[in-house]
Amino acid sequence: MSSDSTIVMNWDCRRQGCFNRKKRLKFGVFKHCLPGNISFTDVDGLVEIKGNLLLMEWKDHQVLSTGQRILFERLTLFCPATVLIVEGDAEYMMVSSIRTAWEGRIGPPEQADLDGLCGYIKDWADWAFDNPVVRHPREASWN
């Protein structure tokens, strides 16, 4: 599988310092703005096709925080969204398993590799294109 070198994070840690220190949000600053133990979370990837959302959360282990689990269950229950929870090594882009959150449920991990993940994403993109939630006015039939 070839990678598209035009789609990379434009950051050089040796020249610009540690990305996590320099650019990652410090969500704790907003803790007092939210009730109880609720806090912001980050998502590793998000794409939208015709109103359908695909989120990707990459973990080096299979455990989601309670907050992320609740978020993904509720988000997929109330929005046209699918979440891929990928377990693997992001440095080397090696995939071990994929779980899917859809319609309020998170499925069990399924053994996978990077090609399988790419295939899932392509299949989702085809489905999303053929099942629009929203249409651009130029796409609407005015008959």
N, C-alpha and C positions, 0 to 999 in steps of 0.2 A: 504494500500500500504506500503510495507516495503522499507526502504531506505538501500542503500549499504554503510555501514559505512567505507568501504575502499576507497571511493571516496569523500574525504572531504578536505577542505582547511586546511593545517597543520599550523594553526596559533592560538596562545593563547594570546588574547589581555591583559589579566592580567599579563602574564609573559613577553610578547614581546612588549607591547605598542599598540597604536592604529594603525591598519593596514593602514587606510587611510593616516595617517601622515608618517608612516614608509615606505610604499611600493607603494602607488599609485603615478603614474607619475604626475609631474607638467607640464602639456601640455603648459602652458603659456610661458615656457622657449623657446619654438620653434615658438612662434607667429611671430617673425620677419623673420622667414624662409619662410613663406607662404604669398601669396598676399592677399590684401583686408582684409575681415573679416573671412577668412578661418582659421580653427583650427582643430587639431586632435580631435577625439572622441574615446570613448572606447565602446566596445561591450561586453556584459556579457557572451556570449557563442558562440563557433564556432566549427562545426564538418564538416568533409569532408568524403564522401563515393563515391568512384570511380569518382572523379572529380566534384561531386555535393556538393554544400556548403549549410549548414543550419546554420544561425546565430540566436541567441536569444538576444533580448534586453528587459530587465525587467524594468518596471516603476511602481511607486506607484500611477500613474495617467495616463491618456490617451494621454497627450500632448507630442509630439516629438518636439525637437528643429527643426528649419528650416534646419539646416545643416544635422541633422540625416535623416530628411524626404527626402531631396535631395539625400543624399548618398544611402539610401535604395532603392529609386526609380531607380537611375542610376545603382547601383550595380546589381539589379535584372533584369534590362533591358539588360545589356551587359555581364553578367556572368551567369553561371548555378547556381544561388543562390536563396534561399528562406529565408526570414527573418520573424521570429515570434516575434511580439511585444506583450509582455505579461504584463497585468496590474494585480497587486496583491501585496501581502505582502511577501517579500522575507524572512523575519525573520522566519515566520511560514509556508512558502511555500504554501500560499493560493492564488489561481488564481481567478480573477474576470472576465477577458475577454482576448481574443486573437484577434489580427489583423494580417493579413498575407500580406507581401510585396512579390509580384511575378510578373515577366514580366513588371516591371516598374510601377506597381500600388499598392497602399496600400488600402486594403479592410477595410470595417467598422468593429468596434469591435463586436465580437460574445461572448455572455455569455459562460463561461467555468469554469471548476474546474481543479484541478491538474490531476485527472485521464484523463480528456479530453485532456489536454496538452500532457500528456504522450502518449495517443493514437495517437494524431497528429504526434508526433515525431516518433513513431513506424511506422506509415503509410508512413511517408516521407522516413524513412530508408529503408523500403521494396521497395518503388518506386525507390529510388536512386540506390539501389543495382541492380535492374532490368533494369535501364536506365543509364548505364555508359557513362560518357563523355570521360573518358580516360580508357584505359585498360593496365594492366601490360603485358609486353611482353610474360610472360608465359601463359596468358589468351588468347592471340591472336591466331587465326587460321592461320597457315602458308600454307594452301593448295592453 
